[in-house]
Amino acid sequence: MSTQSGGPAEGLLERQGIAKHLLWGFVAVILFQTGNGLELSFYSGFLQSAKGLSSGQVATMTMAYGIVIAIASWFSGSLADAWGPRRVMMMGFGAWLIFELVFLWGGVTTGSYAVMVIGYALRGFGYPLFCYGFLAWVTMDTPEEHLGRGVGWFWFAQALGMGALSGFIAGPLIGAIGEMATLWTSFAFVVVGGLLAILLVRRPKELQTAAESGSTPSASETISGLIRGVTILKDYPKTGVGGVVRIINQAAFYGIPVFFAPYMTGDVGFSSAQWATIWGTLNLANVFANLVFGYIGDAFGRVRTVAWFGGLGCGIAVFLMWWFPSMWGANFAAEMIAGILFGIGLAAYVPLSAIMPLLVAPDRKGSAVAILNLGAGLSNFAGPALAPLAGPIGIGGLMIVYAALHVVGGGLTYALNPSKGNGNEPGAGTGTPESTPASPEPVSQ
């Protein structure tokens, strides 16, 4: 392709899993997620101290936001098949701008809690449609042999924006211009990211599908696409297993802040600053490990990478996060090591985004990614939903439950080897003639 496309630089990008026409999309995701995540470190405290909301009201608003995120995460892949991923990204961009304006101007500025809830919740359609729509695009246009690297670059961009840059930028901005102005600043990052996607990310005409090159799909075509996002579980049963593994992937990550962080600062003796440093370093390690594991998955085998580094690795790391302080108390260095290992282990699930599209027919890749995205959204609920178990079984018992879930998820990953064909053909056992695409053995084992 480098010879035909105009030079060795293009060939180098493609070998990293970055299609030439998608390059600026990765930059757009970084900027979009930086703006989208700018509020995360302070909005709860700001709304309580400056706007008089209770912690319960903020929790309700956040829960509504999470529900919409889960729905939009599923829509993103299904609509990418029906509409084409570029249209899905534009829809997410527009939704974010409209409902962030409703949230800030109509809700926060006026103090109307009802408008805050509506605006913040519906803004939840924004980033999943924009970012996960782009993820579906990456899986569609990246050659199979480099797909692990391609999705690794996506998750690197996603985590760099939301997990790292947004936090590092928010602190100085708040000090310079205050919380409210910082919230408004998020528009600048999102607008620049969205415009980059609009102006610079477009499929070459020879690669465009009928949905992209023709008129806007009808309502019936859209509904059909969404239905295909559900029926894929029946047509390709292994995608359901992948969705379960994706829920397990981040269940502990979302559960630990609910019950473990207060335990570490209240009972063990870490200061809030120490725990914040441990958690921040965990996320920073995850950012760069996301990229590394895309390459490891392509070389070592994607299923093996998720099972051993992700499932077993996270299981061990979660256990150590509890065991180290239970043995040595507030030992900062030991807990930092355990946290870094957990951040790295979470990144080892990255090849799952390359495995799932290979379980289905080429025109269903978006729907396969939709199941992964739905699992990601549901992990926001599954993790905290287990937190009440800390009462009857204790903090250590619950951390062991999370660790065991990771190990189980690692084992389930071996059911996702697309080269073995164990029931991943559509309508397996029903005589349906359509078959799943083959995957090279060294890549998919």
C-alpha positions in Angstrom: 0.0 0.0 0.0 2.9 2.4 0.7 4.1 2.1 -2.9 0.6 2.7 -4.3 -0.4 5.4 -1.8 2.6 7.6 -2.2 5.5 6.8 0.1 7.1 4.9 2.9 5.6 7.2 5.6 2.1 6.0 4.8 3.3 2.4 4.9 4.8 3.0 8.4 1.5 4.4 9.7 -0.5 1.5 8.3 1.9 -1.0 9.9 1.1 0.7 13.2 -2.6 0.0 12.6 -3.4 3.6 11.6 -5.1 3.9 8.3 -4.1 7.1 6.5 -7.6 8.5 6.3 -8.2 7.9 10.0 -5.0 9.6 11.4 -6.7 12.8 12.4 -9.5 10.9 14.0 -7.2 9.7 16.7 -6.2 13.3 17.4 -9.9 14.3 17.4 -10.6 11.7 20.0 -7.9 13.0 22.3 -9.2 16.6 22.1 -12.8 15.6 22.4 -12.2 13.4 25.5 -10.0 16.1 27.1 -13.0 18.5 27.0 -15.5 15.8 27.9 -13.5 14.8 31.0 -12.4 18.2 32.1 -15.1 18.3 34.8 -14.6 14.9 36.4 -12.2 15.8 39.1 -14.2 18.7 40.6 -17.8 19.0 39.3 -19.4 17.0 42.2 -17.8 19.2 44.9 -18.5 22.4 42.9 -22.2 21.6 42.4 -22.5 20.9 46.1 -20.6 23.9 47.5 -21.5 26.5 44.9 -24.9 25.4 43.8 -26.3 23.9 47.0 -26.9 20.3 45.6 -26.7 17.4 48.0 -24.4 14.4 47.4 -27.5 12.4 46.7 -28.7 14.8 44.0 -25.3 14.7 42.3 -25.3 10.9 42.5 -28.8 10.8 40.9 -27.6 13.0 38.1 -24.5 10.9 37.6 -26.6 7.7 37.5 -28.9 9.2 34.9 -25.8 10.1 32.8 -24.4 6.6 33.2 -27.7 5.0 32.0 -27.7 7.2 28.8 -24.0 6.4 28.3 -24.8 2.6 28.3 -27.6 3.1 25.8 -25.5 5.4 23.5 -22.5 3.0 23.7 -24.7 0.2 22.2 -26.2 2.6 19.6 -22.8 3.7 18.4 -21.8 0.4 16.9 -25.2 -0.6 15.6 -25.7 2.8 13.9 -22.2 2.6 12.5 -23.3 -0.4 10.4 -26.6 1.3 9.4 -25.4 4.9 8.8 -21.7 4.7 8.4 -19.4 5.6 11.3 -18.8 9.2 10.2 -22.4 10.1 10.5 -22.5 8.6 14.0 -19.5 10.7 15.1 -21.2 13.8 13.8 -24.4 13.0 15.7 -22.4 12.5 18.9 -20.6 15.9 18.3 -23.9 17.7 17.9 -25.5 16.0 20.9 -22.6 16.9 23.2 -22.7 20.6 22.2 -26.4 21.0 22.5 -26.9 19.2 25.8 -23.7 20.6 27.4 -25.2 24.0 26.7 -28.5 23.0 28.3 -26.6 21.7 31.3 -24.3 24.7 31.9 -26.5 27.6 30.7 -30.0 26.3 31.3 -29.1 24.3 34.5 -26.0 25.3 36.4 -26.1 29.0 35.6 -29.8 29.3 36.6 -29.6 26.8 39.5 -32.4 24.6 38.1 -31.7 21.0 39.2 -34.3 19.5 36.8 -32.6 21.1 33.8 -29.1 20.0 35.1 -30.3 16.4 35.3 -31.9 16.5 31.8 -28.9 18.3 30.2 -26.2 16.2 31.9 -28.0 12.9 31.2 -28.6 13.6 27.5 -25.1 14.8 27.1 -24.3 11.2 27.7 -25.2 10.5 24.0 -22.2 12.7 23.0 -18.9 10.9 23.7 -20.0 7.3 23.1 -21.4 8.2 19.7 -18.4 10.2 18.8 -15.6 8.1 20.2 -17.1 4.6 20.0 -18.4 5.4 16.5 -14.7 6.1 15.6 -13.7 2.8 17.3 -16.2 1.0 15.0 -14.6 2.8 12.1 -11.1 1.6 13.1 -12.3 -2.0 13.3 -13.8 -1.7 9.8 -10.9 -0.1 8.0 -7.8 -1.6 9.7 -6.3 -4.8 8.2 -6.8 -7.8 10.5 -3.1 -8.4 11.0 -2.7 -4.9 12.5 -6.1 -4.5 14.2 -4.7 -5.0 17.7 -2.4 -2.1 17.2 -5.2 0.0 15.7 -7.5 -0.4 18.7 -4.5 0.0 21.0 -4.0 3.5 19.5 -7.7 4.2 19.9 -7.7 3.3 23.6 -4.5 5.2 24.1 -6.2 8.3 22.6 -9.3 7.8 24.6 -7.5 7.4 27.9 -4.9 10.1 27.2 -7.7 12.6 26.7 -10.2 11.7 29.5 -7.9 10.0 32.0 -4.7 12.1 31.8 -4.9 15.5 30.0 -8.3 16.5 31.3 -7.0 16.0 34.9 -3.7 17.8 34.4 -5.4 20.7 32.5 -8.3 21.2 34.9 -6.2 21.9 38.0 -4.3 25.0 36.6 -7.4 26.2 34.9 -9.4 26.2 38.1 -6.7 28.1 39.8 -6.5 30.7 37.1 -10.2 31.2 36.1 -12.3 29.3 38.6 -14.6 26.2 38.3 -17.4 27.7 36.3 -15.2 29.1 33.6 -13.3 25.9 33.5 -16.5 24.1 32.7 -17.2 26.4 29.8 -13.6 25.9 28.6 -14.5 22.2 27.8 -16.3 23.5 24.7 -13.1 24.7 23.2 -11.5 21.2 23.2 -14.6 19.4 22.0 -15.2 21.9 19.2 -11.7 21.6 17.9 -11.9 17.8 18.1 -15.2 17.7 16.3 -14.1 20.1 13.6 -11.0 18.0 13.0 -13.2 15.0 12.5 -15.6 16.9 10.2 -12.9 18.4 8.0 -10.1 15.9 8.0 -11.5 12.4 8.6 -13.3 10.9 5.6 -13.3 7.5 3.9 -11.9 7.4 0.4 -14.7 7.0 -2.1 -13.6 3.5 -3.1 -14.1 2.3 0.5 -17.4 4.0 1.2 -20.4 1.8 1.8 -23.9 2.4 0.3 -25.0 3.9 3.6 -22.2 6.5 3.4 -22.3 7.4 -0.2 -26.1 7.6 -0.6 -28.8 9.7 1.1 -29.5 9.7 4.8 -30.8 6.3 5.9 -34.6 6.0 6.4 -36.2 5.4 9.8 -36.8 1.8 8.9 -33.1 1.3 7.9 -32.1 2.9 11.2 -34.4 0.7 13.2 -33.2 -2.4 11.3 -29.6 -1.5 12.2 -30.5 -1.2 15.9 -32.3 -4.5 15.8 -29.3 -6.1 14.2 -27.3 -4.9 17.2 -29.5 -7.1 19.4 -30.0 -10.1 17.1 -26.2 -10.4 16.7 -26.3 -12.1 20.2 -28.4 -14.9 18.6 -26.6 -15.0 15.3 -23.1 -15.0 16.8 -23.4 -16.3 20.4 -19.8 -15.7 21.2 -20.3 -11.9 21.1 -22.4 -12.3 24.3 -19.4 -13.9 26.0 -17.3 -11.0 24.8 -19.8 -8.6 26.3 -19.6 -10.4 29.7 -15.8 -10.2 29.6 -16.0 -6.5 28.9 -18.2 -5.9 31.9 -15.7 -7.7 34.1 -12.9 -5.7 32.5 -13.8 -2.5 34.4 -16.1 -3.7 37.2 -13.4 -3.4 39.9 -12.2 -0.1 38.4 -15.6 1.5 38.9 -16.3 -0.3 42.2 -13.0 0.5 44.0 -13.6 4.2 44.3 -17.0 3.6 46.0 -15.8 1.5 48.9 -12.0 0.9 48.8 -10.9 4.5 48.6 -12.7 5.5 51.8 -11.2 2.4 53.5 -7.7 3.4 52.4 -8.0 7.0 53.7 -10.2 6.3 56.7 -9.0 2.9 58.1 -5.5 2.2 56.6 -4.2 5.7 57.1 -3.3 7.0 53.7 -3.9 10.7 53.2 -6.3 11.9 50.5 -3.3 13.3 48.6 -1.5 10.0 48.7 -4.5 8.0 47.5 -5.1 10.5 44.7 -1.5 10.1 43.6 -1.8 6.3 43.6 -5.1 6.5 41.6 -3.7 9.0 39.2 -0.6 7.0 38.6 -2.7 3.9 38.0 -4.6 5.7 35.3 -1.4 7.2 33.8 0.2 3.7 33.6 -3.0 2.5 31.9 -2.8 5.2 29.2 0.6 4.0 27.9 -0.1 0.3 28.5 -3.2 0.6 26.3 -0.9 1.3 23.3 1.7 -1.4 24.3 -0.8 -4.2 24.6 -2.2 -3.5 21.1 1.2 -4.5 19.8 1.6 -7.4 22.3 -1.8 -8.8 21.3 -0.8 -8.8 17.6 2.5 -10.6 18.4 1.7 -12.8 21.3 -1.9 -13.6 20.4 -4.9 -11.6 21.3 -6.9 -14.2 23.3 -3.8 -15.2 25.3 -3.0 -11.5 26.0 -6.5 -10.8 27.4 -6.6 -14.0 29.3 -3.2 -14.0 31.0 -2.2 -10.3 31.2 -5.7 -9.0 31.6 -7.7 -11.6 33.5 -5.0 -13.2 35.6 -2.9 -10.0 35.8 -5.8 -7.9 37.1 -6.9 -10.7 39.5 -3.4 -10.7 41.1 -3.2 -6.9 41.1 -6.6 -6.3 42.7 -5.7 -8.9 45.4 -2.4 -7.1 46.1 -4.1 -3.7 46.4 -5.9 -5.1 49.4 -3.3 -7.5 50.7 -0.4 -5.1 50.8 -2.1 -2.6 53.2 -3.6 -5.4 55.2 -0.1 -6.7 55.9 2.0 -3.4 55.9 -0.5 -0.7 56.6 -0.1 2.7 54.8 3.0 1.6 52.8 2.9 4.1 49.9 5.5 2.4 47.7 3.8 -1.0 48.0 0.4 0.3 47.1 1.7 2.3 44.3 3.2 -0.8 42.8 -0.1 -2.7 43.1 -2.0 0.2 41.6 0.4 0.4 38.6 0.1 -3.3 38.0 -3.7 -2.9 38.0 -3.6 -0.1 35.5 -1.3 -2.2 33.3 -3.6 -5.2 33.6 -6.7 -3.2 32.6 -4.9 -2.2 29.4 -4.3 -5.9 28.6 -8.0 -6.1 27.7 -7.4 -3.8 24.7 -7.1 -6.7 22.2 -10.7 -7.6 23.0 -11.8 -4.8 20.7 -9.8 -6.6 17.9 -11.1 -10.0 18.7 -14.9 -9.2 18.6 -15.1 -7.9 15.0 -13.5 -11.1 13.8 -16.3 -13.3 15.3 -18.8 -11.9 12.8 -19.4 -11.3 9.1 -17.7 -8.1 7.7 -21.0 -6.2 7.5 -21.7 -6.8 11.2 -18.5 -5.5 12.7 -20.1 -2.4 14.1 -22.8 -4.5 15.9 -20.0 -6.6 17.4 -18.3 -3.5 18.7 -21.7 -2.3 20.0 -21.9 -5.3 22.3 -18.4 -4.4 23.7 -19.5 -0.8 24.2 -22.7 -1.9 26.0 -20.5 -4.1 28.2 -18.3 -1.0 28.9 -21.4 1.0 29.9 -22.8 -1.7 32.1 -19.5 -2.0 34.0 -20.3 1.4 35.4 -23.2 -0.2 37.2 -21.9 -3.7 37.8 -18.8 -2.6 39.7 -20.5 -0.3 42.2 -23.5 -2.7 42.5 -21.2 -5.2 44.3 -20.0 -2.6 46.8 -22.7 -3.3 49.4 -21.2 -6.8 49.8 -18.4 -5.1 51.7 -20.7 -5.2 54.7 -21.3 -8.9 55.1 -18.0 -10.2 53.6 -15.6 -7.3 54.5 -13.4 -5.2 52.3 -10.9 -8.1 51.8 -13.7 -10.4 50.8 -15.1 -8.1 48.2 -11.6 -7.4 46.7 -11.2 -11.2 46.4 -14.6 -11.3 44.6 -13.4 -8.7 42.1 -10.1 -10.6 41.7 -11.9 -13.9 41.1 -14.2 -12.2 38.5 -11.1 -11.2 36.6 -9.7 -14.7 36.6 -13.1 -16.1 35.5 -13.2 -13.4 32.7 -9.7 -14.5 31.6 -11.0 -18.1 31.3 -14.0 -17.0 29.3 -11.8 -15.3 26.8 -10.7 -18.6 25.4 -14.2 -19.1 24.1 -13.6 -16.2 21.8 -11.0 -17.7 19.5 -12.5 -16.9 16.1 -10.4 -19.6 14.3 -12.1 -22.4 16.1 -15.6 -21.6 14.9 -17.3 -23.1 18.0 -20.7 -21.7 17.4 -19.8 -18.2 16.2 -21.2 -18.8 12.7 -24.6 -17.0 12.4 -27.4 -19.4 13.3 -24.9 -22.1 14.2 -26.7 -25.5 14.0 -29.6 -24.0 11.9 -28.1 -24.5 8.5 -27.5 -20.8 7.8 -25.0 -20.6 5.0 -23.3 -17.4 6.1 -19.9 -18.0 7.6 -17.5 -16.1 9.8 -14.3 -14.8 8.4 -11.2 -16.8 9.2 -8.5 -15.5 11.4 -4.8 -16.4 11.2 -3.9 -18.8 13.9 -1.0 -17.0 15.4 -3.0 -13.8 15.7 -6.2 -15.1 17.3 -5.0 -17.8 19.7 
